[in-house]
């Protein structure tokens, strides 16, 4: 499912226009992104938790040359599925 299909599903499920559903989805994504940018987490009970994880610097290999390269530390987004989502999938 891509974003436009998700907007269609939200619009039909909530009985609202596609434009309103698209604005609502964009607002949710922007809010989650901004919260993660600040270093906080977003918990949706029954669905899951979005959080920021710190990945340490490490040494990697260039696959073409085999030369060692330094990969810098980074902050990456993470998602942990909640019980409700896990049960719905299984």
WOLINJO-V45905 format. One line per field, one symbol per residue. phi: phi as a letter, one per 20 degrees, with the letter a starting at -180 (. if undefined). psi: psi as a letter, one per 20 degrees, with the letter a starting at -180 (. if undefined). burial: # if it has 9 or more other ideal C-beta (glycine too) atoms within 8 Angstrom, else .. A space follows every 10 residues. Layout:
phi: ???
psi: ???
burial: ???
//
This chain:
phi: .dfffffgff fffdlcffff ffffffffff ffffffgfne ddddgndrce bddedffbdc cffednffce dffbdcfccc fefffffffe
psi: paghhggggg ghhilrqhgg hghgghgggg ggghghhijr qppopigapp rpqppqqrpa pohgijqpqp prqqpqqqpo qrgggghhh.
burial: .....##### #........# ##.##..... ##..##.... ##.....### ##........ .#........ .......... .#.###....
//
